[in-house]
């Protein structure tokens, strides 16, 4: 099974309710993704999917303060759903906007990523193709954070494994 991450914007009220009632949050987030009109233009979402660890490797070499696995607050005890406050989203959005893809790409090291077993550890098979895959994921992630911040949203982060 793949280990993936996804974000969907959330209001402050939704995040507060999720903290108080995790089972409601689990069902609510599932319903957001299952809607016929997903993705809804009024609810930003971003899906780094399996590229999250590769992006984390690159981000760790910059000044961007983003840690997919440590930021936010845990909603479900099994570690599959987290909440990110509007303030966290705003902070990350500003940092990502100031970080061009080329700054991240300069830190791409497929041999080191393979050696360190950076998920999904396929960096040595098609190094250039995987770099392009990371670029596409980054180019989806940045607009999510910016749109969510512009709307005053926080976010739900799903972590499936």
N, C-alpha and C positions, 0 to 999 in steps of 0.2 A: 504494500500500500504506500502511496506517495505522501510525503510530508509537505503540506502546502499552507500558505497564509493568504488570507483575503481581508479586505477592509470594506466596510459599508458605513456611511455617515450615520450619526445618531445625535439626537437632541440631548441636551443636558437632562431633561426630564426622563427620557428613555434610559439614560445611563444610571440615574438615581434609582429608578424603578428596578433596573437590572441588578443593581447591587443588593437591593432588598429582597428581590424575588428572582433568583437565578433560573428557576424552571420556566418562569414567564419569558425571560430573556432568551433562553435556548429556543423555545417555540417561536418567539417573535422574530428572531434573526432568521430562522429557517423559513418562515413565511415571507420575509422580505426578499429572500433569494428565489423563492418559489413563485412569486407573483408573475402573472401573465405579462405584465408590462415591465418586467426587469430587463435591463436596467432602467430605472426611472430617472428621467432627466433632472428631477428636483431632489434626488438623493444620490450624491456622488458616491462612487465605489471605485476601488482599485484592487487589482489582483496580481501581486507579484508571484503567486502560485509557488512553484518549486524553485523559482529563482531567488527567493528571499535570502538564502544562506550565501550565495555568490555575491549578491548585492551587499550583504552585511560585511563580507570579506573586504570588498572595495571601500565601503563607507568607513570601516574601522581605520583606514589609512588617511582619512580626511578629518576635518574639524566638525563634521556633522555629528550631532549628538542624537543618534537613533540606534536603538537596540531592539530589534523585533521581538526577541524573547524575554527581555527584561522590562521594557516600557509598558505603560498601561497598568491596569489592575485586573486581577483574575476574577472572573465572574463564576465560571463553572469549576468545581473542584478537580475535574479531570484535565484541566489545562487546555481545553478546546475553545474557550471563549474569554476574551478580554475586553475591557473598556478603556478607551483613551479619552481624556478630557479635551474640551475645546481648546484649552490653553496648551496642552501638549501638541495637538494638531497644528495650532498656529505657530508654535515654536519650530516644529519640524518643517512646516511649509516654508517658512522664511529661510531656513538653512538649505533646504533642497533647491529652492529657487536660486540661491546664490552659488550652487554647485553644478557646474556644467558637466555633462556626461564625459567630456574629454578629461576632466580632472579625475574622475573615477577610473576611466579606462586606462589611465597611466599606471594604475596599481594592479592591473590584471596580470596574474602570474599563474598560468595554468599548471605548471609543474609543482609549484608550492601549494596550490589549492588541492591538487591531487594528493600530494604528500600529506597534507593536513586533513585529508578526507572531508573537504568542504562539500556538503550535500548539494546536489545529488551525485557528486564525484564522477563526472563525465568529462571533465575539463581536458583530459589528454586525448580524447577521441577525435574532436573537431574543434580545436582551440579557437579558431576565428569564428566559426559558427556559434559557439557558445558565448563568445563575447557579444555577438550581435543579439543573441537571445537575452542576455543581461541588459543590453541597451534598450531593447523593446520593453522589458519589464520596468526599467527605470523611467522610460518615457510614458508609461502608464501610471506609475506610482506618483510622480511629481504632480501631475494635474489633479489627481485625487486629493492629495494633501492641500493644494492651493484652493481648489473649489470648495472643499470642506471647510477650510479656514475662512474663506470669503463668506460662506454661509453661516459662520458661527457654530459649526458642528463639531462635535466630538466624533468618536467612531467606535464601532464594534470591530474587533479583530478576531477572525476565526483562525484556528490552528488545527488543521486536520492531520491525523497521523494514523 
